[in-house]
Every structure is written in structure tokens, then in C-alpha cells.
Amino acid sequence: QVQLVESGGGLVQPGGSLRLSCAASGFAFSQYTMSWYRRASGKERELVATISSTGGRTNYLDSVKGRFTISRDNAKNTVYLQMNTLKNEDTAVYYCYAQLIAAYYWGQGTQVTVSS
């Protein structure tokens, strides 16, 4: 059974940090490109960051460059999103996404709220 389980979300003040984790099981994690998406209330879902299967290539949404870092540990079947200098506009549900050609899986999401 395929599972992507996100954790690490919560309430944080502007300027603060959070680290999201996504634990994968039930598929060949090390072969998959992994991504984090987010959906803010009333807005379209957007791609936040992507990391290649080996971790050698990463891409980021322009608005998070320099603040967020995606990484993975293939030995632990886990992908991370380190989020620093958080802003109110980063408030959203964050989703983990795995893709290998035509196969893809979504996590259930974790809420991140940035507010003073």
C-alpha cells in the first residue's frame, strides 16, 4: 500500500522556521522525483519545490528561493522541506508528491500557518 505521510506543519510567527517531512512507503522511493506543493485558501495549487531521484537537482518557486530548501534521504524514504524566514503568504496546506513517468502519488497534506 502506497503511503506518503507529511508531518511538521503548525503555527509559526512571521520570520520563523518549520521543517516538513514526508515519509514514503509502498513504492520505490529512490527512483521517484519528489515535490512539495501547496494550496492556500481560495487559491490554485502551486509547485513549491522539486528534487530529483538522486537529490542532485532541485527547483524552487521564485517566491521561496533562498528561504526554502528541499532535500531527501533515500535510505529513510523521506523528503524534507526546510522553510526559513516564513511569511504570512506562505500559509497553506503543503502536500508531498511523488512522480515517476506516469505513476504519481499524493500525501494528505499538512497545514502551515504563518501568523503573529
C-alpha positions in Angstrom: 0.0 0.0 0.0 1.4 3.3 -1.1 1.6 6.0 1.6 3.0 9.5 1.8 2.7 10.9 5.3 3.5 14.5 5.9 4.4 16.0 9.2 5.9 19.1 10.8 3.3 21.6 10.0 1.9 24.0 12.5 1.6 27.6 13.6 4.6 29.9 13.4 5.2 33.6 13.6 6.5 35.6 10.6 10.2 35.2 10.3 10.1 31.8 11.9 11.1 28.3 10.6 9.5 25.0 10.1 10.7 21.7 8.7 8.3 19.5 6.9 8.9 15.8 6.5 7.2 13.3 4.1 7.7 9.6 4.9 7.1 7.3 1.9 6.3 3.6 1.8 4.9 1.1 -0.7 6.9 2.1 -3.7 10.5 2.5 -4.9 11.1 5.9 -3.4 14.6 6.3 -4.6 13.5 6.2 -8.2 10.9 8.9 -7.9 11.2 12.6 -8.3 9.7 14.2 -5.2 8.0 17.6 -4.9 6.2 19.8 -2.4 3.1 21.6 -3.5 0.9 24.0 -1.5 -2.6 25.3 -1.7 -3.6 28.5 0.1 -7.3 29.1 0.8 -9.0 30.4 -2.3 -6.0 29.9 -4.5 -4.8 27.4 -7.0 -2.3 24.8 -6.0 1.3 25.7 -6.8 4.5 23.8 -7.1 6.9 24.9 -4.3 10.0 22.7 -4.8 11.2 19.6 -6.6 14.1 17.3 -6.1 15.4 14.7 -8.5 15.6 11.0 -7.6 19.3 11.2 -6.6 18.9 14.7 -5.0 21.3 16.2 -7.5 18.9 18.6 -9.0 16.4 20.9 -7.2 14.0 23.6 -8.4 12.0 26.2 -6.5 9.1 28.5 -6.8 10.6 32.0 -7.3 8.9 33.4 -4.1 10.6 30.8 -1.9 14.1 30.8 -3.4 16.7 31.5 -0.7 14.2 30.7 2.1 13.2 27.1 1.4 15.4 24.0 0.9 14.2 20.7 -0.3 16.2 17.6 0.5 15.8 13.8 0.6 17.2 10.8 2.4 16.7 7.8 0.2 17.9 5.5 3.0 15.0 6.7 5.1 12.5 7.1 2.2 11.9 10.6 3.4 11.8 14.0 1.7 12.1 17.3 3.6 11.2 20.9 3.2 13.1 23.3 5.4 11.3 26.6 5.5 13.0 29.7 6.9 12.0 33.3 7.1 8.4 32.4 6.8 5.9 35.0 5.6 2.2 35.3 6.1 1.7 34.4 2.4 3.4 31.0 3.0 0.2 30.0 4.8 -1.2 27.0 3.0 -1.7 23.2 3.1 1.5 21.6 2.0 1.4 18.4 0.0 4.1 15.8 -0.8 4.1 14.5 -4.3 5.9 11.6 -5.9 6.3 11.0 -9.6 7.9 8.5 -11.9 6.8 8.9 -15.5 3.1 8.1 -15.4 2.9 7.0 -11.8 2.3 9.5 -9.2 1.1 9.7 -5.5 -0.1 12.4 -3.2 0.2 12.8 0.5 -2.7 14.0 2.6 -1.2 17.4 3.4 -0.1 19.3 6.4 -1.2 22.8 7.4 1.3 25.6 7.8 0.0 28.8 9.3 2.2 31.9 9.5 0.7 34.4 11.8 1.5 36.8 14.6 
